[in-house]
Amino acid sequence: MPTQIYRSALLRFADDGSPLYDSDGLLAVAPDAHGQQRVLAAGSWQALQAQFVGLPGAQVVHLPGKLLAPGFVDMHIHYPQTDVIGAPADGLLPWLEHYTFPHEARFHDRAYADGVAEFFIDELLRNGVTTALTFATSHPASVDAILTAAQQRGMRMIAGKVLQDRHSPDGVRDDTEQGLIDTDTLIQRWHGVDRLGYAITPRFAPTSSEAQLRGAGALAAQYPDVWVHSHASENLDEIRWVRELYPQARSYLDVYHGFGLMRERAVYAHCIWLDAADRALLRETGTAAAISPTSNLFLSSGYFDYLQADAAGFRYGLASDVGGGMSFSPFRTMQAAYVVGREQHSKQGLSLKPGQLWWQHTAGAARALGLEGVIGNLQRGCEADFVVINPACTPLLARKTQQAASLDELLFAMIVLGDDRLIEQTIVSQAK
């Protein structure tokens, strides 16, 4: 493919997470030696156009009135729960029992899993999400379905077979030994193929026996470049259950730590009910938290503590947590994160800045996943995953964004008023 030169407003991020913006920007992308589309340059049109517009075969795409931004990164989502979104429930555990587990039992059928996976990926791309870390189900066919669908679209996707050998109903409960064998097989089949990655995926501590968690830890040690993906400290009833099942552990997170499941590329969703020792453990092990504000609001789980997280210095990023989460849209997730941050820290006067929120769903999430400089940004060398945003996609947004006197005002208007209609086009680096 020839070099593509895009002229439009342009958003990206500096290494310290601060937003970089050009009202008249240039984004140059071209294939590397392996055919992977990468960013050659990003900056102001005036500074770069003489260098790049004249390249032999270069194609210029002018997008007046639009904004180019990094593709969004969803750090925690459940593709098998696509059809569970919006199901009413009294809380996390009843929601799992009455909706999630019965639905996930259907994923033993590869044809059914393929259909959901196709729809799920279409929905991600329609909402501007170009990378996701997703749960599958306990069935190996569910992993094959989602990674095949992502591979066909050239997407970067990380997924894993769920491990759950106890306290789970027939249809989703796996066998301790066979589940670990299947995980090993799937790692060898998928991890590192094209833009795909594998995540060792215990559902959560109560649904895995000590033998299963010990085996998962052994696999995590054997394959240090795969991800680990689970849940922690989401709900007070869940935490009490963990304490009963693992009385020897200091905390919920300490259960995973004891089995070797906290390290670089380990991601735990929610992490609401933590103490200082837990936060230090996240930092010291390089483990990341996936913040899921719409899910936490929907299930009345609690609020993520931004001030304590930043004081402790551990990594985190935003996630939709569909189907507990209420929307695939990153704008809905950023809206909820803003509200949660204000509610949690109203006395301290915390107000998350628009650029910070956007960073948490792009470059910050990439850093938390161990993929900084690869995805989530539009700096030189990054994979060219990006979105074309139309700030005038609705009459109200058009009116509001035209009045924006600063970058903060522009970004905040889209966060507060935006949804999937903002995404005019989603471009992935290896589109097939």
C-alpha positions in Angstrom: 0.0 0.0 0.0 1.2 3.5 -0.7 1.9 6.1 2.0 -1.4 7.6 3.2 -1.4 11.3 4.2 -4.4 12.5 6.2 -5.1 16.1 6.7 -7.5 16.8 9.6 -7.6 17.9 13.2 -5.3 15.5 15.1 -5.3 14.2 18.7 -2.5 12.1 20.2 -0.6 11.9 23.5 2.8 12.7 24.9 4.8 10.2 26.9 3.5 11.8 30.2 -0.1 11.3 29.1 -0.8 14.9 28.2 -2.8 15.5 25.1 -1.2 16.9 21.9 -3.6 18.6 19.5 -3.3 20.2 16.0 -6.3 21.9 14.6 -4.8 21.5 11.2 -2.8 18.2 11.5 -1.0 15.7 9.3 -0.9 12.0 9.9 1.3 9.9 7.6 1.0 6.1 7.7 2.8 3.5 5.6 3.4 -0.3 5.7 6.5 -1.6 7.3 8.5 -4.6 5.9 5.9 -7.0 7.2 2.9 -5.1 5.7 1.9 -3.6 9.1 0.6 -0.1 8.7 2.5 2.2 11.0 2.6 5.9 11.8 5.4 7.7 10.0 4.7 11.1 11.4 2.1 13.1 13.2 2.0 16.8 13.8 1.0 20.1 12.2 0.2 20.2 8.5 2.3 23.4 8.1 5.4 21.7 9.7 5.2 18.4 7.9 3.4 18.7 4.6 6.5 19.7 2.5 8.3 16.5 3.8 5.5 14.0 3.2 3.1 15.3 0.5 5.7 15.0 -2.2 6.6 11.4 -1.5 6.3 9.2 -4.6 2.8 7.6 -4.7 1.6 9.3 -1.6 -2.1 9.7 -1.4 -3.6 12.7 0.4 -7.0 12.3 2.2 -8.4 15.7 3.3 -11.0 15.5 6.1 -12.1 19.0 6.9 -14.1 19.4 10.1 -13.1 15.9 11.3 -10.8 14.8 14.1 -8.3 11.9 13.9 -7.6 10.2 17.2 -6.1 6.9 18.4 -8.4 3.9 18.3 -9.8 3.1 21.7 -8.5 0.3 23.9 -11.1 -1.7 26.0 -9.1 -3.3 28.8 -11.9 -5.6 30.0 -15.0 -6.9 28.2 -16.9 -10.2 27.9 -17.7 -11.0 24.3 -20.0 -13.9 25.2 -22.1 -11.4 27.2 -23.0 -9.4 24.2 -26.7 -10.5 24.6 -26.7 -10.2 28.3 -26.2 -6.4 28.3 -29.2 -4.7 29.8 -30.4 -7.7 31.8 -31.9 -6.6 35.2 -30.5 -8.0 38.4 -30.2 -7.3 42.1 -26.4 -7.5 42.1 -23.3 -9.2 40.7 -23.9 -12.8 42.0 -27.6 -13.0 41.1 -26.8 -11.5 37.7 -24.2 -14.2 37.1 -26.6 -17.0 38.2 -29.7 -15.9 36.4 -28.3 -14.4 33.1 -24.6 -14.8 32.5 -24.0 -18.5 33.2 -27.1 -19.8 31.3 -26.1 -17.7 28.3 -22.5 -18.7 28.3 -23.4 -22.4 28.3 -24.4 -21.9 24.6 -20.8 -21.3 23.5 -19.9 -25.0 23.3 -21.5 -24.6 19.8 -18.8 -23.2 17.5 -21.4 -21.9 15.0 -23.2 -20.0 17.7 -20.0 -18.6 19.1 -19.0 -17.5 15.6 -22.2 -15.6 15.2 -21.8 -13.7 18.4 -18.1 -13.1 17.8 -18.8 -11.5 14.4 -21.5 -9.2 15.8 -19.3 -8.3 18.8 -16.4 -7.2 16.6 -18.6 -5.2 14.4 -20.0 -3.5 17.4 -16.5 -2.7 18.8 -15.4 -1.2 15.4 -18.6 0.7 15.1 -17.8 2.3 18.4 -14.2 3.1 17.6 -12.6 0.3 19.7 -9.6 -1.2 17.9 -8.1 -3.4 20.6 -9.8 -5.3 23.4 -8.9 -7.7 26.2 -11.9 -10.0 26.3 -13.1 -13.0 28.2 -14.3 -16.0 26.2 -16.2 -18.8 28.0 -14.9 -22.1 29.4 -15.3 -23.7 26.0 -12.2 -23.7 23.7 -14.4 -23.2 20.7 -15.3 -19.7 22.1 -11.7 -18.7 21.9 -11.2 -20.0 18.4 -14.4 -18.1 17.4 -13.3 -14.6 18.7 -9.7 -14.8 17.6 -10.6 -16.1 14.1 -13.0 -13.2 13.7 -10.4 -10.7 14.9 -7.8 -12.2 12.6 -10.0 -11.9 9.6 -10.4 -8.2 10.3 -6.7 -7.6 11.0 -7.6 -6.5 14.6 -5.4 -6.6 17.7 -7.3 -8.8 20.1 -6.4 -10.6 23.4 -8.7 -13.4 24.6 -8.7 -16.5 26.8 -10.7 -19.6 27.7 -12.3 -19.1 31.1 -11.1 -21.4 33.9 -13.9 -22.3 36.4 -13.8 -25.7 37.9 -16.1 -25.2 40.9 -19.1 -23.2 42.1 -20.4 -23.1 38.6 -23.4 -24.8 37.0 -23.2 -27.6 34.4 -22.5 -26.2 31.0 -19.9 -23.7 32.1 -17.9 -25.6 34.7 -14.7 -27.1 33.3 -12.5 -29.9 34.5 -9.4 -28.9 36.4 -6.8 -30.8 34.4 -8.5 -30.5 31.0 -9.0 -26.8 31.4 -5.3 -26.3 31.9 -4.5 -28.6 29.0 -6.9 -26.6 26.8 -5.3 -23.4 27.9 -1.8 -24.6 27.0 -3.1 -25.8 23.6 -4.8 -22.5 22.9 -1.7 -20.4 23.9 0.4 -22.4 21.4 -2.3 -22.1 18.7 -3.0 -18.4 19.0 -0.6 -16.3 21.0 1.6 -14.0 18.8 -0.2 -15.0 15.6 -0.7 -11.8 13.5 -2.0 -9.3 16.0 -3.5 -11.8 18.4 -2.7 -12.5 22.1 -3.7 -15.0 24.7 -4.8 -14.3 28.2 -4.8 -17.0 31.0 -8.3 -16.4 32.4 -9.5 -17.6 35.7 -13.0 -16.3 36.0 -12.6 -15.1 39.5 -11.1 -16.7 42.7 -14.4 -18.3 44.0 -14.9 -20.3 40.8 -11.4 -21.8 40.6 -10.0 -24.5 42.9 -6.6 -24.1 44.4 -5.4 -26.8 42.0 -6.7 -24.8 39.0 -5.2 -21.5 40.2 -1.9 -23.2 40.9 -1.9 -24.6 37.4 -2.8 -21.2 35.9 0.2 -19.7 37.8 2.5 -22.4 36.4 1.3 -21.5 32.9 1.8 -17.8 33.6 5.4 -18.6 34.6 5.9 -20.8 31.5 4.6 -18.2 29.1 5.7 -14.8 30.6 4.6 -12.8 27.5 1.0 -13.9 27.6 -1.6 -12.0 29.6 -3.4 -12.9 32.8 -7.0 -11.7 33.1 -9.5 -11.9 35.9 -11.6 -10.0 38.4 -10.8 -8.7 41.8 -12.4 -6.8 44.6 -15.5 -5.8 42.7 -18.4 -6.5 45.2 -18.6 -6.8 49.0 -20.6 -10.0 48.9 -18.0 -11.5 46.5 -15.1 -10.4 48.8 -16.8 -12.1 51.8 -17.0 -15.3 49.7 -13.4 -15.1 48.8 -12.4 -14.7 52.4 -14.4 -17.8 53.4 -12.8 -19.9 50.6 -9.2 -18.6 51.0 -8.9 -17.8 54.7 -5.1 -18.0 54.5 -4.9 -15.1 52.1 -4.4 -11.5 53.4 -6.8 -10.1 50.7 -8.6 -11.0 47.5 -5.7 -9.8 45.4 -3.3 -11.8 47.7 -5.1 -15.0 46.6 -3.9 -14.4 43.0 -0.5 -13.3 44.2 0.0 -16.5 46.1 -0.5 -18.5 43.0 1.9 -16.5 40.8 -0.8 -14.6 38.9 0.3 -11.0 39.6 2.9 -9.8 37.2 3.5 -7.6 34.1 0.7 -8.1 31.7 -1.7 -9.2 34.4 -5.0 -7.3 34.4 -7.7 -7.4 37.1 -11.0 -5.8 36.5 -12.7 -3.4 39.0 -10.2 -3.3 41.9 -12.6 -1.1 43.9 -12.3 -2.4 47.5 -8.5 -2.2 48.0 -6.3 -1.2 50.9 -2.9 0.3 50.9 -1.1 -3.1 50.8 -3.2 -4.1 47.8 -2.3 -1.0 45.9 1.4 -1.4 46.7 1.2 -5.0 45.5 -0.3 -3.8 42.2 2.6 -1.4 41.8 5.3 -3.7 42.8 4.2 -6.6 40.6 3.4 -4.4 37.5 -0.2 -5.6 37.6 -2.8 -3.3 36.1 -6.4 -2.5 37.0 -9.2 -2.2 34.5 -11.7 0.4 35.6 -15.3 -0.4 34.6 -17.5 2.5 35.7 -20.7 1.8 33.9 -20.7 -1.8 35.2 -19.9 -0.7 38.7 -22.8 1.8 38.6 -25.2 -0.8 37.0 -24.4 -3.5 39.6 -24.0 -1.0 42.5 -20.5 -2.4 43.2 -18.8 0.8 44.3 -16.4 3.5 43.0 -12.8 3.2 41.9 -10.5 5.4 44.0 -8.5 7.5 41.6 -6.7 9.5 44.2 -5.4 6.4 46.1 -4.5 4.7 42.8 -2.4 7.7 41.6 -0.8 8.0 45.1 0.2 4.3 44.9 1.4 4.6 41.3 0.0 1.5 39.8 -1.2 1.2 36.2 -4.9 1.4 35.2 -7.1 2.1 32.2 -10.8 2.2 31.2 -13.0 -0.7 30.2 -16.6 -1.2 29.2 -17.1 -4.6 31.0 -20.0 -5.4 28.6 -22.4 -7.2 29.5 -22.3 -5.9 33.1 -21.3 -2.6 31.5 -24.1 -0.6 29.9 -22.5 0.4 26.6 -19.9 -0.5 24.0 -19.2 3.2 23.5 -16.0 4.6 25.0 -17.8 7.9 25.3 -20.3 6.4 27.7 -17.5 4.8 29.7 -15.6 8.1 29.9 -18.8 9.9 30.9 -19.3 7.4 33.8 -15.7 7.6 34.8 -16.0 11.4 35.2 -19.2 11.1 37.3 -17.7 8.3 39.4 -14.5 10.4 40.0 -16.5 13.4 41.1 -18.8 11.3 43.4 -15.9 9.4 45.0 -13.8 12.4 45.6 -16.3 15.3 45.9 -14.8 16.4 49.2 -11.3 16.5 47.8 -12.5 18.4 44.7 -11.3 15.9 42.2 -12.4 16.5 38.6 -10.8 14.3 36.0 -9.7 16.4 33.0 -11.0 15.4 29.6 -7.6 14.7 28.3 -6.9 12.3 31.2 -10.2 10.5 30.6 -9.3 10.1 26.9 -5.8 8.9 27.7 -7.2 6.2 30.1 -9.1 4.7 27.2 -6.2 4.9 24.6 -2.5 5.4 25.4 -3.0 4.8 29.2 -4.8 1.6 28.6 -2.1 0.5 26.2 0.6 1.2 28.8 -1.4 -0.8 31.4 -1.5 -3.7 28.9 2.2 -3.6 28.3 1.7 -2.3 24.7 2.9 1.3 25.1 4.3 2.6 21.8 2.4 -0.1 19.9 -1.2 0.8 20.1 -3.4 3.5 21.7 -1.4 6.5 20.3 -0.5 8.1 17.0 3.2 8.7 17.6 5.9 7.6 15.2 6.2 3.8 15.0 2.7 3.0 16.5 0.5 0.7 14.7 -1.9 2.8 12.7 -5.2 2.1 14.5 -7.3 5.3 14.5 -10.7 6.7 14.3 -12.3 9.5 12.2 -14.5 11.5 14.5 -17.2 13.9 13.4 -17.7 16.5 16.2 -20.8 17.8 14.4 -22.5 14.4 14.2 -25.6 15.6 16.0 -27.2 19.1 16.1 -26.4 19.6 19.7 -22.8 18.4 19.4 -22.3 20.6 16.3 -23.6 23.6 18.3 -21.5 22.8 21.3 -18.2 21.9 19.7 -18.3 25.0 17.4 -18.3 27.1 20.5 -15.3 25.3 22.1 -12.6 27.8 23.1 -10.0 25.2 24.2 -9.1 21.5 23.7 -10.6 20.7 27.1 -13.9 22.2 26.1 -13.9 20.3 22.8 -13.0 16.9 24.3 -15.4 17.3 27.2 -18.3 18.2 24.9 -17.7 14.9 23.1 -17.3 12.9 26.3 -20.5 14.3 27.8 -22.7 14.4 24.7 -21.2 11.7 22.6 -21.9 8.1 21.6 -21.3 5.8 18.7 -22.5 8.5 16.2 -19.3 10.4 16.7 -17.3 7.6 15.1 -17.5 8.2 11.3 -14.8 5.6 10.4 -12.6 3.1 12.3 -9.3 2.2 10.6 -7.2 -0.8 11.8 -3.6 -1.2 11.0 -3.9 -4.5 9.3 -7.3 -4.3 7.7 -7.9 -7.4 5.5 
